[in-house]
Amino acid sequence: MADEEPGPCLIVIGIVMAVFDVIIIESGYLVYVGGFLIFLGIMIAITTNNARQKTIKTRTIQPQPTQQVVQEPLQQVRMPSPPPPEVHKFCPFCGTKTASKFCPECGQEID
């Protein structure tokens, strides 16, 4: 209970005293005391709240180190070039279609 603030506690005690006097005792004196406690509790709560706001405003916040993003240059990816299309030649001696340097039918060298 040491963490509780006195302002709200005084307000509650003042309300209880005033209600207790009006309902049970009916003397009127506790209403004045309760009203004073309510007023005192409100003043303490306001003062405490203002002090908290001043403390929050005066705190210094240390800047956090920022991380620098290093952008590396993009590397160009070389795609393999497609193989050259096969050039079909015809053997001048036998007329066979071939893609090699020599004719598969007659064995003659083709230019």
Rosetta blueprint (number, residue, H / E / L):
1 M L
2 A L
3 D L
4 E L
5 E L
6 P H
7 G H
8 P H
9 C H
10 L H
11 I H
12 V H
13 I H
14 G H
15 I H
16 V H
17 M H
18 A H
19 V H
20 F H
21 D H
22 V H
23 I H
24 I H
25 I H
26 E L
27 S L
28 G L
29 Y H
30 L H
31 V H
32 Y H
33 V H
34 G H
35 G H
36 F H
37 L H
38 I H
39 F H
40 L H
41 G H
42 I H
43 M H
44 I H
45 A H
46 I H
47 T H
48 T H
49 N H
50 N H
51 A H
52 R H
53 Q H
54 K H
55 T H
56 I H
57 K H
58 T H
59 R L
60 T L
61 I L
62 Q L
63 P L
64 Q L
65 P L
66 T L
67 Q L
68 Q L
69 V L
70 V L
71 Q L
72 E L
73 P L
74 L L
75 Q L
76 Q L
77 V L
78 R L
79 M L
80 P L
81 S L
82 P L
83 P L
84 P L
85 P L
86 E L
87 V L
88 H L
89 K E
90 F E
91 C L
92 P L
93 F L
94 C L
95 G L
96 T L
97 K E
98 T E
99 A L
100 S L
101 K L
102 F E
103 C L
104 P L
105 E L
106 C L
107 G L
108 Q L
109 E E
110 I L
111 D L
